[in-house]
Amino acid sequence: MNKNKINWVAVLTMMFLFGMISFVTNLAAPIGVIWKQAPGIEGSNFWGMMGNMMNFLAYLFMGIPAGKLITNLGYKKTTLIGVAVGLCGVFIQYLSGKVGVGASLAGLPANFFVYLLGAFICGFSVCILNTVVNPMLTLLGGGGNRGNQLVQIGGTFNSLTGTLTPMLIGALIGAVTAETQIADVNTVLFIAMGVFAATFAVLIFVPFVEPEQEKSDASVKSLFKYSHLVYGVIAIFLYVGVEVGIPGTMNFFLTDTLGTENAATTAGFVAGTYWLLMLCGRFISSLISGKVSAKVQLATTCAVAIVLVITAMFTTNVQASMPVFTGSGFGMAQVPLTAVLLVCCGLCTSVMWGTIFNLSVEGLGKHSALASGLFMTMVVGGGVLPLVQNAIADAVSYMASYWVIVAALAYMLWFALFGSKVKNA
């Protein structure tokens, strides 16, 4: 491909896909606010977070096969498969507002199981797309600095849609009652289906040269001789759980405790601010990473996040003001200081994925691609940890559940300081 000529139609398509990864992933937690109120679920945070769990559970099954799809079919065909699967998944979520409404299955709403199926299928889609979008943007940019620049822009768009998703859903939900249905957020699902359909149509006609893939004869099992990689895989599992669990559980907490007419709207915008700060953190990290090592960045952000979360757990009775959408316009809303502190954690979590990955694959050489598939599998932590956290929230309290986050951050701090040392590379 000519490095001086960029196919901007293809680039914009990849940008939209980058955004869709975050958009579809971040649907699950705020939509859980609706399912929590359904007959048979009635306030269970555990079941409210189950859609998020199903979305991330797909990574466990698809992480390594997604890499094999690229090897066997190439990047373009793999992307088309990912987009088609995503369209099907969102459509099934839409059907959950039509099929089985009012019926019961195993004591739970029958249409809830339809929704969970859709969330699981969407998880397959975002896993596939996560595996292909970065290298495709690099290819379309001609590699080098320009390719890296496109990846960074795509990451920014990813963070932007992650910010807007809980805000949009919160605005659509408004006041949460037993009558609130998933059909109330059909607008979001229609947007998702429209983007997926348009992207699929564009991709069919976008020509590009497939990148050469460096072959490795290593097996996944052989990677476990690298101790720092093993510790890093655990760190990634915990990190994704932390990234999702902090704002997801906070959204539930605020919706239940604010006591205002538009509590879900306010909670959605507060949670969205967390993702906005992640965007800011990634931008700052891109400016300083040339001078500040991944180890220092990870250790510092983990330590700060631990302090923020522990302080947040004991400041629920202290009020603070935050700019949010109130339902009729933008203004300052009174929220617990807890929420402000948890939102600030977005600045910390923003750099953790990249730093953990960089430290973990140090010295792996051509085996790094295989390690990437293993990392993608461990994204399932984004479903497991929030589920455990919200089971504790049901049994004890919301704030007690954040000890799960503290423990995960403490492990990541240990990994940054000690576990990331390369011993067997």
N, C-alpha and C positions, 0 to 999 in steps of 0.2 A: 504493500500500500504506500502511496505517495505521502511522505510525512508532511509535506507542505500543503496538502489538500485534505481537509477534514469533511467527512460526510455528516453535516450538521443534523440532518433528519435522523440518522442513526444515533448520534450523540444525544439529541433531545429525547429520543425514545428510551435510551438507557437511563437518562436522568429521571424520567418518569418512573421507570422500573425501580430505580434506587429509592425513590420516594414511596412507591407502592409497597416495598418491603416493610418499611416502618409503618405505613398507613394501615396495612392489613394486620400486622402484628399487634399494633396498639389499639385495635378495635376491641379485643377480647376483654381487657380489664374494665373499661368503662361500660361496656354492654352488660358486664356482670352485675352492675348496679340494678339493671332492669330485672334480671333473672332472680336476684336475691328476694324480690318481692312477690314472686310467683307462688301460687298455691302449691303446697308440698315442699317448697324450699324455705319460704317465709323467714327471711333474715339470715340464712346460713352463709357466712363468708366463704366457707369451704366450697360449697356448691356454686357460689357466685364467681369464684376464681377458677372453676373447672374448665370453662371455655379457654382460658389462658393456658391451662395445663395441656389441653388437647392440642392446641396450636404448637406448643413447644415440644410435646411428646413426638411429633412427627419427625423432628430433627434426629431423634435417636435411631429411627429406622432409615432415614433418607440421607444422613450426612455423608457417609462413604459411598453409597450407590450414586449420589449426585455427581461425584467425581468420576465414577465409572461411566456415567452417561456421557460426560464430556469426552472421555477417551474414545468411546465407541461411536458416538453420533456427531461430535463436534459441538462447538459453542452455540451456533445459531439454532440448530435443531433442539438442543437441550433447553435453550431459552424459550423457544416456541412451546415446548412441552410444559415448562414451568408456568408460562402465562396462561395456557389453556387449563391447566389444573387449578390455577388461582381463580379463573373465571367460574369454573364449576363449584369451587369451594364457597365463594361469595354467594353464588346463586342458591346453593343449598341453605346457607344461612338465611337468605331472603325467604326461602320456602318454609323455614321454621315459624314464620309469622302467618303461614297459610295452612300448613299440614299439621294435624294433631292438636290444634288449638282447642282447649277445653277438656281434652282427654287426659287420662292418667296412666302411667306405666311405672310399676314398681314404686308407687307412692310419689313419683315426681311427674311434672308435666310431660306429656308425650312429645310435644314439639321441642322440648329442651334437648332431647336426644338427637333430633334432627339438626338442631343448632350445633351440638357438639361434633357431629359428623362433619358439618361444614367447616368448623374451626380446625378439625384435624386435617382435612384435605387442604385447607389454606396453608397449614403448616408445611405440608409437602412442597407447595408452590414457593413459599418464601425461602425455604431451605435450598431449593434448586436455584432460584434467582440469586441468592446470596453467593452461591458458588461460582456463578458465571459473570455477574455484572462488573465486578472489579477488573478482571482481565479483559473483558470486552471494551471497557472504556479506555484502558491502557492501549489496546490495539487500535481503536478508532482514533486515538490521539497520536498514533505513530510511535508510541513508546517514549522513553526519556522523560524530560521535564514536562513536556506538553501532555503526555499520557498521565503522569502523576497529577498534574493540575486538574485534569478532567475528573479523576477519581476523587480529589479533594472537594471539588464543586459538587459532585454527586453525593458525597458524604454530608455536605451541608444541606442539600435538598432533602436527604434522608432525615436529618434532624428536624428540619422545618415541618415536614409532614407528621413526624412524631409529636411535635408541639401542637399542631392544629387538630389532630384526631380526637384526643379527649376533650378539647375545648368545643369542637363541633358537636360531638355526641352529647356533652353536658348541656349545650344550648338547646338541642332538640328534645332532650328528656324534660328539662325544666323541673317541675315538681314530681317527685317519685311517689307513686301510690300503688296499691294492689292492682289497679286497672292499667298501669303502664305496661305496654307491650313492645316487643322487639320491632313490630311494624312501625313504631313511632320514629325509628331511626332508619327507615328505608331510604331516605335521601342519601345517607352515607353509603349504603350498599349499592345504590344505583350508580353513584359516582365511581365506586371501585369497579363495578362490572363494566361501565363505559370505558374507563381507562384501560382495563385489561383487553377488552374487545378491540379498541382502536390500536393498541400496541401490537396485538397479534397481527392485525391487518397490515400495519406498517412494516413489521419485521419480515413478512413474507417477501416483500419487494426490496428490502435493503440488502445490497451486495456488500460483502466484505471478505477479506482473506482470513482463513482460520489461522490462529497462531500455532507455531510449532510447540509441541509438548515434550518436555524433557522426560525421558523414561527412567524409571527407578525399579530395580528388581526387589526392593525391600517389601516386607509384609508389615501389616499393622502391628503384629506381635513383636517383630524385631525392633520396633521403636521404643519398646518399654525398657531397653537397656540404657536409655538416656534418662537418668533420674530427674534432671531438671525439667525434661519434657513431661514426665509423669506428674510431677508436682504442678506444672503449668496447666495441664489438662484439668486437674482438680480445681485449680484457681479459676479457670474459665467457667467451669460448671457453676461454681459459687458466684462468680462475678455476674453472670447473666441473671441469676436469681436475685441478686442485690439490685441490679439495674431496674428490673421489672417490679420487684417486691416493694421497694421504697415508695414509688408513686402509686402503684396499684392499690396497696393496702391503705395508703393515705387517702385515696379517693373514696374508698368505702368508709373510712373513719369520719371524714368530713361530711359525707352524705348523711350519715347516721346521727352526727352530733351537732351540726350547725344549728338545726332547729329553725331554719328560714324556709320561706315558700319555694325558693329556687336553689335549694341546697345542692342538688346534683349539678346545676349549672356552675355554681361557684366552685364546687369541688373539682369539676372538670377543667376549669381554667387554672386553678391552683396546680393541679397535676400537670397541665400543659406547660406551665412555667418551669417545672422541673426539666422537661425536655428542651425548652428554650435555653436554659442554662447549660445543658449538655452541648447544644450547638455552639454556645459561646466558649465553652471549655475546649472543644475540639479546635476551634479557630486559634485560641491562645496557644494550645499545645503545638499546633503546626508552626507557630512563630518561634517557639523556644526549643523545639526538639533538636535543633542542630547544635545547641549548646548544653542542654540539660538532658542527662541520660534517662533512658526508660526506667532504670532501677530507682533513681531519685524521684522521678515523677510518680511512680507507682507507690513507693513507700510514703511519700508526703501526702498524696491524696487519700490513701487508706487511713493514715493517722488522723488527718483532719476529719474525714468522714466518720470515724469512730467517735470522735469528740462531739460532732454535730448530732449524731443519732442518739447517743446516750443523754445528751442535754435535752434533746427533743422529747425523750421518754418521760422527763420529769417537769415539763413546762406546759402541760395541757391546760392548766388553769390560768395561764398568762395570755392575755390577748395582744394581738398585733394587727396592723393594717397591711393589706396587699391590694394592688390594682388588679381587678378582675372584671369580667362581664357579668353584670348583675341580673340579666334577663331582659332588661329594657335599654341598657346602655353600659358604658364602661364607667367604673367608679372605684372607690376604695371600700373594701369589705373587711369586717372584723373577723379574724380567724385566730385559732390558737397559735401561739408562738411556735408550737410543735411543727405546724405545717410549714412555716417560714424556714425553719432549720432543716427540715427534710427536703424542701425544695432546693436549698443551697447545696445539698449533696449531689445535685446534677452536675455541678462544676467538677466535682471529684470523680464521679463515675464516668465522665466523658472521655477520660484518657486511659481508663483501665484496660479495655479490650486490646488496644494497640500495644500497650506496654507489656501486658502479660504475653501476648502472642510473640512479640519481638524477643523477649527474654527466654521464652520456651523453645524457640526454634534456633537459637544461637548454636552454630556448629553443626547443624543437621545437613547443610548443603542441599543436594538434589532430593533428599528425603523430606524437605520442607512441604512439598505439595501433598504428600501422603499424610503428613502431620496436620495439614489444614483440614483434611477430611475428618480426622479424628476430633479436631477442635469443633467442627461444625456439628458433629454428633453430640458433643457435650453442651451444646446450646439448650438441650433439654432441661438444664438447670433452671432456665427461665420459667419453666412450668412447675418444677418440683418444689423449689424453695418457697415461692409465693403460696403454693397450696399448703405446705407445712406451716408457713407463717399464719395463714388465715384459719387453719384448724386450731392453732394456739389462740388466735383472736376470739374464736367461738368459745373455747374452753376456759380461757382466763380473761384476757383483755387485749385490745388493740396494741397498747404500748408494750405489754409483755411479749407480744409476738416479734417486736423489733430486736429482741436478744438474738434471734436467728440471724438478722442482718449484722449485728455486732460480731458474732462468732465468725461469720463468713469473711468480714473485713479483716478480722484479726489474723485469719489464715493467710489472706492475700498479703498482709503486711509482712508476715513471716516469710512468705515466698519471695517477696521483693528483697528482703534483707539477707536471707540465707538459702532458701530453696532453689533460687534461680542460678546458683553457682554451677557452672558447667564442669561436670566431673567425668562423664563418659563419652564426650564427643570426640 
